[in-house]
Structures are given as C-alpha cells and as structure tokens.
Amino acid sequence: MKEKVAIVVTYNRRDLLIECVNALLNQTEQVDIMVIDNASTDGTEGALQGYRDQKHVQYINTGKNLGGAGGFNFGIRKAYEQGYKYFWIMDDDTIPAENALQEFSNAEKKLAEIEWGFLASLVMWNDKEVCVMNYPVQHDEWCKQAYFMKDYFQLRAQVSYRAILEEMS
C-alpha cells in the first residue's frame, strides 16, 4: 500500500499552483503529489510538464470544471484507487510550511490509540495572523467525539485516513 499523497485541486491559478507544488516538493517528509486540474485554460498543464517527469508528481485533467468539492471528490477517488493510506488535500493557493507533513505525522503518532477521521492544520495569512474563517468549531451534531489540537486544525488542508473512508462507503 502506498503511504501518503497530497491532492491539490486547481483551476486557472497556474502561478499559485507552482508555488504550492514547490512547497510540497520541499517537505521534510516525502509525499507523492496528485494535481487535479479542473480543465484550466491558463497553461497549467504545460507549466507542470517539468514536474511530471518526477516519479512523485501526477497530473490529472478532469476535462471539465468540477468545482472545488468535485475536484476533491475526484482526487480522493483516484488516490484511493491507487492504494494510498493517507490523503492530504488542499487548494492550489495553500502553501504548506516545509515541516507541515512532518507535523501531521507527529500528530498521527500522538493519536495512535484514537480512531480519527481527519487532521487539519492551522491556517495563517502571509502576515502570520491566524485565518479565523478557517478555524473549525466543534459541533455535537457532526461529531460524537472530537480531539482538537489547536496547532493542527483548519479546513483548507487536511489529512484523511483511508480506513475512515472505507468505513463511510
């Protein structure tokens, strides 16, 4: 089974996507990268050509704009079919710190005895202020038990666990 894949959904934001892919390639922990392109018309495919020659970077064009949620659904399904255990999902404007995946791995180890569905990181603006709109609030209606780790949770980039996807389907 393959371990981890970063699924990046994009649509006509080539320059941000390149910045995101470079940040993923510079992680302290290696991760495969799957770019899900919602039929961009800005030269995204060509801009990624040099990256696609690397064995850890995939480019998949959906053929039409599925929207953000549709792109994530498409990408998670592809990654699941390819046998990945963990799915790190993000938009093309997410620029993860170089130790972000390592921090997710550290959090996963701390939670080893807890059945968890997803982990998420803190979102910060360029000025290092917390992006409050992406800070989750626990609601009893959608989770029986939540283990919130303030430094790891946000809704823009998250890691999902394959076992939870299997349980939900």
RACORJO-V683983 format. One record per helix or strand. SS is the DSSP state (H for helix, E for strand). FROM is the first residue (numbers start at 1). TO is the last residue. If there is no record, write none. Layout:
BEGIN
ss: (SS & SS)
from: (FROM & FROM)
to: (TO & TO)
END
This chain:
BEGIN
ss: (E & H & E & H & H & E & H & E & H & E & E & E & H & E & H)
from: (2 & 14 & 32 & 44 & 49 & 57 & 67 & 84 & 100 & 118 & 124 & 130 & 132 & 157 & 162)
to: (10 & 25 & 37 & 47 & 52 & 61 & 81 & 91 & 110 & 120 & 124 & 130 & 134 & 161 & 168)
END
